[in-house]
Amino acid sequence: GIKKEITIGNVPIGEYDIVYENDDATDACRELRYYIRQTGKDYLDVIASKEAGDNRITLVIDSNLEAGKKEITITEGQVRIAASDKASLLKGTYLFVNTYLGWMFAGEEREQISGMSNVIRIPENVQITQPWIAEREAIITLWNVNFSRGFYLNGDVSLENNVMDFSEAQLYEYVKMLKHCGYTGIQVTEMCSA
């Protein structure tokens, strides 16, 4: 449902402008404005960078980026979504909406707002960093966790962490949490003997 409050740092998102540096970014800007409006009822202006105020969500097509690449940075409350071309910028916009505005599957037919919280707080500083481990994967088990090694049933084990029983929304939030913890992928173990 609709969120009561959305902030970037301590600043309400309603005090922001959506800014484009090149005309090719305007479609992605309008799409971002739509999702912000659907999330919290705030209607942000889409304007050229020279007309913008101090609080900005800037969308940029940056030809210096590698083809298909997209980057999201937030520095002192100023958001920048950059990509190498129009299609990648739109994907970067959906990534921002999914990661920070509480949506699931933005840009797809099955898109929906996550119901986990009524307040959304976007951090005021999120920098692109090179991880010390380029690929870091969590391991997920698909067997019942109370059935140890396939032959011993342990009645004291909680089944709340059994991913096979998660709803689509719970799975989405779980994967989002893993991403925030620095994981780049997931390994699945199908059976306890594996």
Sequence and secondary structure as in RCSB ss.txt:
>XXXX:A:sequence
GIKKEITIGNVPIGEYDIVYENDDATDACRELRYYIRQTGKDYLDVIASKEAGDNRITLVIDSNLEAGKKEITIT
EGQVRIAASDKASLLKGTYLFVNTYLGWMFAGEEREQISGMSNVIRIPENVQITQPWIAEREAIITLWNVNFSRG
FYLNGDVSLENNVMDFSEAQLYEYVKMLKHCGYTGIQVTEMCSA
>XXXX:A:secstr
   SEEEETTEEGGG EEEESSGGGHHHHHHHHHHHHHHH     EEEGGG  SSEEEEEE TTS TT EEEEEE
TTEEEEEESSHHHHHHHHHHHHHHHS EESTTSTT EE  S SEEEE S B     SSSS EEEEE S TTEETT
TEE TTS STT GGG  HHHHHHHHHHHHHTT  EEEEE STT 
